[in-house]
Amino acid sequence: MPFIYDNIAFQELESITAENGERVYFTPDGQKYPSITTVLSGDPAKQDILRAWRERVGEEKAASISRIASTRGTKIHSLMESYVLRNQIPDNRIMPPDMRTFKQIQRAIDGHLSVVIGNEAPMYSHKLKIAGRADLIGIWDNDCAIIDFKTSLRTKREEWIGDYFIQTTAYSLMYEELRDMACSKVVIIIACDDTQEAQVFVRNREEYVAPLKDRIDAFYSRRNSIAA
């Protein structure tokens, strides 16, 4: 469906991936902040889970799965960008699995998303000392929302995706700091291979603000202890 465009000109940010895998962004005034995904993935508990998974499936298979997932995610984000910004529907040259995933997300946003404010929007926060790039910012059922797209082999329980809500909460706080405009709704859309329709989770960010700040504090505490 055609959308209304109220695009804000988000200033592009230079970013690099360091040797240790951390992604960092450089703000216009020269500050260097870690991406919110780096902050969340650096949690020791998550590292232990990832390490155990790699040991269970083997390094070669784990690397292959991660590479396929990354390629697929990039492809779907590109298709969604074309759809929300140019109303372009993928043609029959797109592989059937990618088309199926695209259609799930398309059906999830049609009828709810009315205005596109930003797509792949680079943002940062001096207060939180983090940065990142939001998939989509727009008006969802009459409220400003941060909207994030995910893909998954299987459906997710809500208790498994706490970091998704924390991630989008971070984007909402960055947006408010930079634009001085309220945007407290977060929307997670997960296209799943084992269902016909995407999972859609719509929440108010308030219950995730404190966990976000705890994770940021823990990240910087670990970094400082390593540097000491």
C-alpha positions in Angstrom: 0.0 0.0 0.0 1.2 3.6 -0.6 2.5 5.3 2.5 2.7 9.0 3.4 6.3 10.2 3.6 7.4 12.5 6.3 11.1 11.6 6.0 13.5 13.3 8.3 17.0 13.8 7.0 19.0 11.7 9.4 22.6 12.6 9.3 24.7 9.7 8.1 27.3 8.4 10.6 30.6 6.8 9.8 31.0 3.4 11.4 33.6 0.7 11.6 33.8 -2.9 12.8 36.8 -3.3 15.1 39.1 -6.3 15.2 37.3 -7.6 18.3 34.0 -7.6 16.4 32.6 -4.5 18.0 30.8 -2.1 15.8 31.3 1.6 16.6 29.8 4.8 15.2 31.3 8.3 15.0 29.0 11.2 15.9 29.2 14.5 14.1 31.0 16.1 17.0 33.7 13.3 17.1 32.4 11.0 19.8 32.8 7.3 19.3 29.9 5.0 20.6 29.3 1.3 20.4 26.3 0.1 18.5 23.4 -1.1 20.6 23.7 -4.5 19.0 27.3 -4.6 20.2 26.3 -3.7 23.7 23.6 -6.4 23.8 25.6 -9.1 22.2 28.6 -8.5 24.5 26.6 -9.7 27.5 28.6 -12.6 29.0 25.4 -14.7 29.4 24.6 -14.3 25.7 28.3 -15.1 24.8 28.0 -18.3 26.9 24.9 -19.4 25.0 26.4 -18.7 21.7 29.6 -20.5 22.6 27.6 -23.6 23.8 25.6 -23.5 20.5 28.8 -23.4 18.4 30.3 -26.3 20.4 27.1 -28.3 19.9 26.7 -27.9 16.2 30.4 -27.5 15.3 32.3 -24.4 14.2 31.9 -25.0 10.5 28.2 -25.5 10.6 27.7 -22.6 13.0 29.7 -20.3 10.6 27.5 -21.5 7.7 24.3 -20.9 9.6 25.4 -17.4 10.7 26.5 -16.5 7.1 23.2 -17.7 5.6 21.2 -15.8 8.3 23.2 -12.6 7.7 22.8 -12.8 3.9 19.0 -13.5 4.3 18.5 -10.6 6.7 20.4 -8.2 4.5 18.2 -9.3 1.5 14.9 -8.9 3.3 15.9 -5.5 4.7 16.7 -4.3 1.2 13.3 -5.6 -0.1 11.5 -3.9 2.7 13.4 -0.6 2.1 12.2 -0.7 -1.6 8.7 -1.4 -0.5 8.3 1.3 2.2 10.2 4.0 0.3 9.2 3.3 -3.3 6.2 1.0 -3.0 8.1 -1.6 -5.0 6.9 -5.3 -4.9 9.7 -7.9 -5.6 9.3 -9.5 -9.0 9.5 -13.2 -9.9 13.3 -13.1 -10.0 13.3 -13.2 -6.2 13.9 -16.6 -4.7 10.6 -18.1 -3.3 11.9 -18.3 0.3 12.7 -14.6 0.2 9.4 -13.7 -1.4 7.5 -15.6 1.2 9.4 -13.8 4.0 8.8 -10.4 2.3 5.1 -11.2 2.0 4.8 -12.0 5.7 6.3 -8.7 6.7 4.3 -6.8 4.1 1.0 -8.2 5.4 2.1 -7.4 8.9 2.7 -3.7 8.2 -0.1 -3.0 5.7 -3.1 -1.4 7.5 -1.0 -0.4 10.5 1.9 1.7 9.1 0.6 4.9 7.6 3.5 7.3 7.6 7.2 6.6 7.0 9.5 8.9 9.0 12.8 7.1 8.5 14.3 3.9 7.1 17.7 2.5 8.1 18.0 5.6 10.2 21.4 6.2 11.8 21.1 7.7 15.3 23.0 8.1 18.5 22.6 9.3 22.1 25.1 11.3 24.1 23.1 10.5 27.3 23.3 6.8 26.8 26.6 6.8 24.9 25.4 4.4 22.2 24.5 4.5 18.5 22.8 2.4 15.9 20.6 2.2 12.9 16.8 1.7 13.2 15.1 -0.5 10.5 12.0 1.7 10.3 10.5 4.7 12.1 6.9 5.6 11.3 3.3 6.1 12.5 1.9 2.8 13.5 -1.8 2.9 14.4 -1.6 6.6 15.0 1.5 6.5 17.2 5.1 7.1 16.4 6.9 3.8 16.6 10.3 2.1 16.1 9.7 -0.9 13.9 12.2 -3.7 13.7 12.2 -6.6 11.2 13.5 -10.1 12.1 13.7 -13.5 10.4 13.6 -16.8 12.1 13.4 -20.5 11.3 10.8 -21.0 14.1 8.3 -18.9 16.0 9.5 -17.2 19.1 8.1 -17.0 22.6 7.9 -13.5 23.9 10.2 -14.3 26.8 12.9 -15.2 24.3 13.1 -11.9 22.6 13.7 -9.4 25.5 16.7 -8.1 23.7 14.6 -7.1 20.7 12.5 -4.9 22.9 15.6 -3.5 24.5 17.2 -2.8 21.2 14.1 -0.9 19.8 13.8 1.0 23.1 17.3 2.2 22.6 16.4 3.5 19.1 13.3 5.2 20.6 15.4 7.1 23.2 18.0 8.1 20.6 15.2 9.4 18.3 13.7 11.5 21.1 17.0 12.9 22.1 17.9 13.9 18.6 14.5 15.1 17.5 12.8 16.2 20.7 9.7 14.2 19.6 7.9 11.4 21.5 8.2 8.0 20.0 7.5 5.4 22.8 5.9 2.5 20.9 8.1 -0.4 19.7 7.1 -3.0 17.2 8.9 -6.3 16.5 7.9 -8.2 13.3 9.3 -11.7 13.0 8.9 -13.5 9.7 9.0 -17.2 10.5 9.6 -20.2 8.3 7.2 -22.4 10.2 4.1 -20.2 10.0 2.1 -18.5 7.3 2.0 -15.1 9.1 4.7 -13.1 10.8 4.7 -12.6 14.5 3.9 -9.1 15.5 4.7 -7.7 19.0 3.6 -4.2 19.8 4.7 -2.7 23.2 5.3 0.5 25.0 8.9 0.9 25.7 8.7 2.0 29.4 9.3 -1.4 31.0 12.5 -1.8 28.9 14.2 1.5 29.7 15.7 0.3 33.0 16.9 -3.0 31.6 18.5 -1.1 28.7 20.4 1.2 31.0 21.5 -1.8 33.1 22.9 -3.5 30.0 24.7 -0.3 28.9 26.2 0.2 32.4 27.4 -3.4 32.4 28.9 -3.0 29.0 31.0 0.0 29.9 31.9 -1.6 33.3 33.3 -4.6 31.4 35.2 -2.4 29.0 36.7 -0.3 31.7 37.8 -3.3 33.7 39.6 -4.7 30.6 41.2 -1.3 29.9 42.4 -1.0 33.6 
